[in-house]
Amino acid sequence: AKIDSLENILSDYISRNNSSNLFNFRTASVGYYIGSGSGKLYVPSYNKDKFAVSDYIAVNGQNIISNARTGSGCTSYSVYDKDYNFLRTQENNAQYTYQEGDAYIRICFTNYLLGQANYGTELQEYESYFDSSIDIQKRIHTT
């Protein structure tokens, strides 16, 4: 029976794709914003419960667009190299533009529960964050 369950989990995993949304609000730093030009996190003086900063999102050599500014008030994108060293802040723009040497970004959101970020230059329709590799690990350990 355990083998059948594992086969069902693997079959479901193979048939399911990750979401296009790169922003996982469950791993975000809630109650913080990104300091301009520093990449450091700070506590806002108002609406603390509405601000959140994403975990590090791999850019994979691509541009990323988000609703952080258009729908929820982006403070900035902070850009980091492969060793998580801060490179620069990209202010008040709905789109992060890839530059050589960039490896990760962090995005500041308000109204973070509806945060959406995806690869490309056009914002896709909102969908909840889903990473099938994390889901399968949870399902195997609970079966």
Secondary structure as UniProt FT lines:
FT   HELIX           2..15
FT   HELIX           25..27
FT   STRAND          29..30
FT   STRAND          33..34
FT   TURN            36..38
FT   STRAND          41..42
FT   TURN            48..50
FT   STRAND          51..53
FT   STRAND          57..58
FT   TURN            60..61
FT   STRAND          64..66
FT   TURN            68..72
FT   STRAND          76..80
FT   TURN            82..83
FT   STRAND          86..91
FT   STRAND          95..96
FT   TURN            100..101
FT   STRAND          104..110
FT   HELIX           112..114
FT   STRAND          117..119
FT   HELIX           132..141
//
